Amino acid sequence: MTLTTHLVRSAAMAACLVGALACEKTEAPSTPAPAEPAAAKAPEAPTPITAAIQVDMETVPAEEDFEDEAEAAITPANLEKQLDAMEKEILAE
């Protein structure tokens, strides 16, 4: 593989890694409430969605948001080390 291929691969991995970390939840899962007897409640009818969810696309991280950071952090000298670290972190999830 050429150096350019490694750099592109590294930048892509860095973007994926940062994106995954940005989406990581830090809250502990709540414990479910004890089950109530089925006869105590009648099943509720599903509530229809009446309004579309609005998402501000400017706040959603994209690959381009992380390119400068990846280019600064990944150099030809530490390329393999950075890739190994990213792969370990991704596989650990």
C-alpha positions in Angstrom: 0.0 0.0 0.0 1.2 3.5 -0.7 1.6 6.2 1.9 -1.4 8.1 0.5 -3.6 5.0 0.8 -2.5 4.6 4.4 -3.3 8.3 5.2 -6.7 8.1 3.6 -7.4 4.9 5.5 -6.2 6.5 8.7 -8.3 9.6 8.2 -11.4 7.5 7.5 -10.7 5.4 10.6 -10.2 8.5 12.7 -13.5 10.0 11.5 -15.4 6.8 12.3 -13.8 6.6 15.7 -14.5 10.1 16.6 -18.1 9.8 15.3 -18.6 6.6 17.3 -17.2 8.2 20.5 -19.5 11.2 20.0 -22.5 8.9 20.0 -21.4 6.9 23.0 -23.9 7.0 25.9 -22.5 7.6 29.4 -25.6 7.0 31.4 -26.0 3.8 33.3 -29.0 1.7 32.2 -31.9 2.1 34.5 -33.3 -1.0 36.1 -36.8 -2.0 34.9 -39.7 -1.6 37.2 -41.2 -4.8 38.6 -43.8 -6.3 36.4 -47.4 -5.7 37.3 -50.0 -8.4 36.9 -51.5 -8.4 33.3 -55.1 -8.2 34.6 -54.4 -4.9 36.4 -54.0 -2.8 33.3 -55.6 -2.9 29.9 -53.2 -2.5 27.0 -53.0 1.1 25.8 -53.6 2.0 22.2 -50.5 3.2 20.3 -50.1 6.9 20.1 -49.8 8.2 16.5 -47.0 10.5 15.6 -48.5 13.9 14.8 -45.4 16.0 14.1 -42.1 15.2 12.4 -39.0 15.3 14.4 -36.9 18.4 13.6 -33.1 17.8 13.4 -30.6 20.7 12.9 -28.3 19.1 10.4 -25.6 21.7 11.2 -25.1 20.1 14.6 -24.7 16.5 13.3 -21.0 15.6 13.1 -19.7 14.7 9.7 -16.5 13.3 8.3 -15.3 16.7 7.3 -15.5 17.9 10.9 -12.7 15.5 11.9 -10.4 15.7 9.0 -8.1 18.5 10.4 -7.9 16.6 13.7 -7.0 13.3 12.0 -4.4 15.0 9.8 -2.7 16.6 12.8 -2.8 13.4 14.9 -1.7 10.9 12.3 1.7 11.2 10.7 3.7 8.8 8.5 5.9 8.1 11.5 3.0 7.0 13.8 0.5 5.7 11.1 0.7 2.0 12.0 0.5 2.7 15.7 -2.5 4.9 15.3 -4.3 2.4 13.1 -3.6 -0.4 15.6 -5.0 1.7 18.4 -8.1 2.6 16.5 -8.8 -0.9 15.5 -8.4 -2.1 19.1 -10.8 0.5 20.3 -13.4 -0.3 17.6 -13.2 -4.0 18.3 -13.5 -3.5 22.0 -17.0 -1.9 21.6 
